[in-house]
Amino acid sequence: MTQRVYNFSPGPAVLPVAVLKEAQRDLVALPGVGMSVLEVSHRSKWYTDIQKTAESNLRRLLGISEAYAVLFLQGGAVLQFSMVPMNLLTGGSADYLITGSWGKKAYEEAGVVGRARIAYSAKDHKFTCLPTDGEIEIDTQASYAHYTANETIHGVQFRRTPQVGDVPLVCDASSEFLSRPMAIERHGLIYACAQKNAGPAGVTIVIVRRDLLERAPQSLPSILSYRTHAENDSKYNTPPVFAVYMVMLVTRWLLDEVGGLEAMAARNADKARILYDALDDSECFYRAHAQLEARSLMNVTFRLPSEELEKRFISEAASQGLFELAGHRSVGGIRASIYNAMPREGVQALAEFMQRFRQHYAQ
């Protein structure tokens, strides 16, 4: 198959076609370099310039001040589940807001390192909702408070920054990173794997307030210390050169072609509205998982009247060029991930398919 389909995968996810074409042009030989982007040294001037540009683009898009270091790491968000407490949990405990599977995993990993405490959990509500500020029970002496901005599996998303007082706020922003503006100054640390909105799998972006770098224990292995990576300009070991190069291209696309994160947020809200309207107008044939105020703009999750119909939905959608719509194996159902690079036409095609499918199978 050489013709592009509409890819609703939760990650690795769809990338902008303009970015893919530019990477294709550079794949065999970079202009003026004579070697592939897959071959070039991380110590070369070319790569140094690429990484600096990627960082500069991120700072422009998100309004990141020099009070924060921007790191390009590896290991995905899952490694950050351990690195965050290893670096920041300096005695006492850390507070976790659990609104879905990834927040739960982050909490469990923190418990391996030190003492983790649940400040809020939506488990009893089947991860369909988010807390009000009054429902968050923060320990004012906590080392930090952690939340997951967007839960890909359950399709719930914070639309505001949780209020945690003076406790440093840590955010797993992986599946909404660069989809909208963020209140950077409200956070002590933000981390995000790239393979949702920022680039391909292989690089993880960490934005950390510089004063927090000093918390890392001297006994911590060097490669697990944020301070080590900040002091070595994210080159303590060989960085994921190609993945960082792709982040540079994606961030440039966001700046030059999209017009920044406010414009991207408007695009994403419009795409999500199309799908949620299709759900809400279906006379309960399609049932959204998340409560109205918690609905994700990135991952639209829903169920059909039966698992048999869900399997048929996935199969028939694929025959129409609509791929990767199965829900996570732990919860089932349907999940349409509509990240930045998913075109509006793809979302509209899915909504029209949903209408046809309902008309054919509704009792």
C-alpha positions in Angstrom: 0.0 0.0 0.0 1.6 3.3 -1.1 -1.4 5.6 -0.8 -1.7 7.3 2.6 -4.7 6.3 4.8 -6.2 8.2 7.7 -4.1 7.0 10.7 -5.9 7.3 14.0 -3.2 5.5 16.0 -2.6 6.7 19.5 1.2 6.6 18.9 3.4 6.4 17.1 1.0 8.7 15.4 0.4 10.6 12.2 3.0 13.2 11.2 2.5 16.3 9.0 2.9 15.3 5.3 5.1 18.4 4.7 7.5 17.2 7.4 7.6 13.7 6.0 8.4 15.0 2.5 11.2 17.2 3.8 12.7 14.3 5.8 12.5 12.1 2.7 14.5 14.6 0.8 17.3 14.6 3.4 17.3 10.9 4.0 20.0 9.9 1.5 22.2 13.0 1.7 21.8 16.3 3.6 22.5 19.4 1.5 26.0 20.6 2.1 26.8 17.6 4.3 26.8 14.7 1.9 25.5 12.1 4.3 22.2 10.8 5.5 20.4 12.4 8.5 20.5 8.8 9.8 24.4 8.8 9.7 25.5 12.3 10.8 27.4 12.6 14.0 25.8 14.1 17.1 29.0 16.1 17.6 28.8 17.7 14.2 28.0 21.4 13.7 24.9 20.3 11.6 23.4 18.4 14.5 24.3 21.1 17.1 22.5 23.6 15.0 19.5 21.3 14.6 19.2 20.7 18.3 19.5 24.4 19.1 16.8 25.2 16.5 14.5 22.6 18.0 15.0 24.1 21.5 14.5 27.6 20.2 11.3 26.6 18.4 10.0 25.0 21.6 10.8 28.1 23.6 9.0 30.3 21.1 5.9 28.0 20.9 5.5 27.5 24.6 7.0 30.7 26.0 9.7 28.9 27.9 11.9 31.3 29.8 15.6 30.8 30.6 14.6 29.8 34.1 13.9 26.3 32.6 16.2 23.9 30.9 15.0 22.0 27.8 16.3 18.4 27.6 16.2 15.9 24.8 16.3 12.4 26.4 15.4 8.8 25.6 13.4 6.1 27.3 10.0 7.5 26.7 7.6 8.8 29.3 7.8 5.5 31.1 11.4 6.2 32.1 10.2 9.5 33.4 7.9 7.7 35.7 11.1 6.7 37.6 13.4 9.6 36.8 11.0 12.2 38.2 11.0 10.7 41.7 14.7 9.7 41.5 15.5 13.4 41.0 12.8 15.3 42.9 11.6 13.0 45.7 14.0 14.2 48.4 12.5 12.9 51.6 8.8 13.0 52.6 6.4 12.0 49.8 5.1 12.9 46.4 1.4 13.5 45.6 -0.2 11.9 42.5 -3.5 12.8 40.8 -4.7 9.5 39.1 -7.2 10.1 36.3 -6.4 7.1 34.2 -4.0 4.2 33.4 -0.9 6.3 32.8 -1.2 8.3 36.0 -1.7 5.0 37.9 1.5 3.6 36.3 3.4 6.8 37.2 2.2 6.5 40.8 3.2 2.9 41.1 6.7 3.5 39.7 7.2 6.4 42.2 6.3 4.0 45.0 9.3 1.9 44.0 11.6 4.9 44.5 10.1 6.4 47.6 6.8 7.3 49.2 4.0 8.2 46.9 0.6 9.4 48.0 -2.7 9.6 46.1 -4.0 13.1 46.3 -7.0 12.3 44.0 -8.2 9.2 42.2 -11.0 8.8 39.6 -10.8 5.0 39.8 -14.2 4.7 41.5 -15.7 6.7 38.6 -14.1 4.4 36.1 -11.8 7.1 35.0 -14.5 9.1 33.3 -14.0 12.4 35.1 -11.4 14.9 36.5 -11.2 16.5 39.9 -12.3 20.0 40.9 -9.6 21.9 42.8 -11.5 21.2 46.0 -11.3 17.5 45.5 -7.5 17.5 45.3 -6.0 16.7 48.7 -2.5 18.1 48.4 0.1 17.6 51.2 1.7 21.1 51.4 5.0 19.4 52.4 5.0 17.1 49.3 8.2 17.1 47.2 6.0 17.6 44.1 2.5 16.9 42.7 2.1 14.9 39.5 -0.7 14.8 37.0 -1.3 13.4 33.5 -2.6 16.1 31.3 -4.3 13.8 28.8 -5.1 10.1 29.4 -4.9 8.4 26.0 -6.5 5.1 27.1 -9.6 6.6 28.8 -9.9 9.8 26.7 -10.0 12.4 29.5 -8.0 15.6 29.5 -7.4 18.5 31.9 -8.6 21.8 30.4 -7.0 23.8 33.2 -3.8 23.5 35.3 -4.5 21.9 38.7 -4.1 24.1 41.7 -1.5 22.7 44.1 -0.3 25.7 46.0 3.4 26.1 46.3 4.2 22.4 45.7 6.2 22.0 42.5 3.8 20.7 39.8 5.0 17.9 37.5 3.1 17.1 34.3 3.1 14.2 32.0 2.1 16.1 28.9 2.9 13.3 26.4 -0.3 13.0 24.5 -1.3 16.6 24.3 2.2 18.3 24.1 2.2 21.1 21.5 -1.5 20.7 20.8 -2.3 23.9 22.7 -0.5 26.6 24.9 0.6 25.5 28.4 1.1 27.5 31.6 4.8 26.7 31.8 5.5 29.0 34.8 2.9 27.1 36.8 5.0 23.9 36.5 8.2 22.7 38.0 8.7 20.0 35.4 6.9 18.9 32.2 7.8 15.8 30.2 6.5 14.4 27.0 7.4 11.5 24.7 7.4 12.8 21.1 5.4 10.2 19.3 2.0 11.9 19.6 2.3 15.5 18.4 6.0 16.4 18.4 7.8 13.9 16.3 8.6 10.1 16.0 9.3 7.7 18.8 12.8 7.9 20.2 13.1 11.2 21.9 11.5 12.5 25.2 11.4 16.2 25.9 11.8 17.4 29.5 11.3 21.0 30.5 12.6 21.5 34.0 13.0 24.5 36.3 16.7 25.0 36.8 16.5 25.3 40.6 15.0 21.7 40.7 18.1 20.4 39.0 19.9 20.7 42.3 17.7 18.2 44.0 19.2 15.2 42.3 21.1 13.1 44.8 24.9 12.8 44.2 24.4 9.0 44.6 22.1 8.9 41.5 23.7 7.2 38.5 24.8 10.0 36.1 22.6 9.0 33.2 19.5 9.2 35.4 20.2 12.7 36.7 18.6 15.7 35.0 21.5 17.8 36.1 23.9 15.6 34.1 21.9 16.1 30.9 21.5 19.8 31.5 25.3 20.2 32.1 26.0 18.2 28.9 23.5 19.9 26.6 21.6 16.6 26.2 24.7 14.9 24.8 25.9 13.0 27.8 25.4 9.9 25.6 24.5 9.8 21.9 21.2 11.6 21.5 18.5 10.3 19.1 19.7 12.4 16.2 17.0 11.6 13.7 14.1 12.0 16.2 15.4 15.4 17.4 15.7 16.5 13.7 12.1 15.5 13.2 11.1 17.5 16.3 12.8 20.5 14.7 10.8 20.0 11.5 7.5 19.6 13.3 8.0 22.6 15.6 9.0 24.7 12.5 5.8 23.5 10.8 3.8 24.6 13.8 5.4 28.0 13.8 5.5 28.7 10.0 2.5 26.9 8.6 0.1 26.5 11.5 0.8 29.9 13.1 1.5 28.8 16.6 -0.2 26.9 19.4 -3.3 29.1 19.7 -4.1 28.3 16.1 -3.3 24.7 16.6 -5.6 24.5 19.6 -8.5 26.0 17.5 -7.9 23.4 14.8 -7.9 20.6 17.4 -11.1 21.8 19.1 -12.9 22.0 15.7 -11.8 18.4 14.9 -12.9 17.1 18.3 -16.3 18.8 17.9 -17.0 17.0 14.7 -16.5 13.6 16.4 -18.3 14.4 19.6 -21.3 15.7 17.7 -21.4 12.4 15.9 -21.4 10.6 19.2 -24.0 12.9 20.8 -26.4 12.8 17.8 -26.4 9.0 17.6 -29.3 8.4 19.9 -27.0 6.4 22.3 -25.8 4.0 19.5 -22.3 5.4 20.2 -21.5 6.1 23.9 -18.7 8.4 24.9 -16.6 7.1 27.7 -15.6 10.5 29.3 -18.0 12.9 31.0 -18.7 16.0 29.0 -16.4 18.4 30.9 -13.5 15.8 30.9 -13.6 14.8 27.2 -10.2 14.7 25.5 -9.5 16.7 22.3 -6.8 14.2 21.4 -8.3 10.8 22.0 -12.0 10.3 21.4 -13.1 7.1 23.2 -16.5 5.4 22.9 -18.4 2.1 22.9 -21.0 0.6 20.6 -23.9 -1.6 21.7 -21.8 -4.8 21.6 -18.3 -6.0 21.2 -19.3 -7.8 18.0 -20.4 -4.5 16.5 -17.2 -2.9 17.7 -15.1 -5.5 15.8 -17.3 -5.0 12.7 -16.9 -1.2 13.0 -13.1 -1.5 13.1 -13.0 -3.9 10.1 -15.4 -1.9 8.0 -13.6 1.4 8.8 -10.3 0.0 7.7 -11.9 -1.0 4.3 -12.8 2.8 4.0 -9.2 3.9 4.7 -9.8 4.6 8.4 -7.1 2.8 10.4 -6.0 2.1 14.0 -9.4 2.7 15.7 -9.4 -0.1 18.2 -9.5 0.9 21.8 -6.6 0.0 24.2 -6.4 -3.7 24.9 -7.1 -3.0 28.6 -10.5 -1.4 28.0 -11.7 -2.3 24.5 -14.1 -0.2 22.6 -13.1 2.4 20.0 -10.5 5.1 20.2 -9.9 7.8 17.5 -6.7 9.7 18.1 -6.9 13.0 16.3 -3.5 14.6 17.1 -2.2 17.8 15.4 -1.3 16.2 12.1 -4.6 14.5 11.6 -6.3 16.5 8.8 -9.9 17.8 9.3 -10.8 15.8 6.2 -9.9 12.6 8.0 -12.0 13.4 11.0 -14.9 14.3 8.7 -14.5 11.0 6.9 -14.7 9.2 10.1 -17.8 11.1 11.3 -19.5 10.3 8.0 -18.6 6.6 8.3 -20.0 6.6 11.8 -23.3 7.9 10.5 -23.5 5.3 7.7 -22.6 2.5 10.1 -25.2 3.5 12.6 -27.9 3.8 10.0 -27.1 0.3 8.8 -26.8 -1.5 12.1 -29.0 0.4 14.6 -32.0 -1.7 15.7 
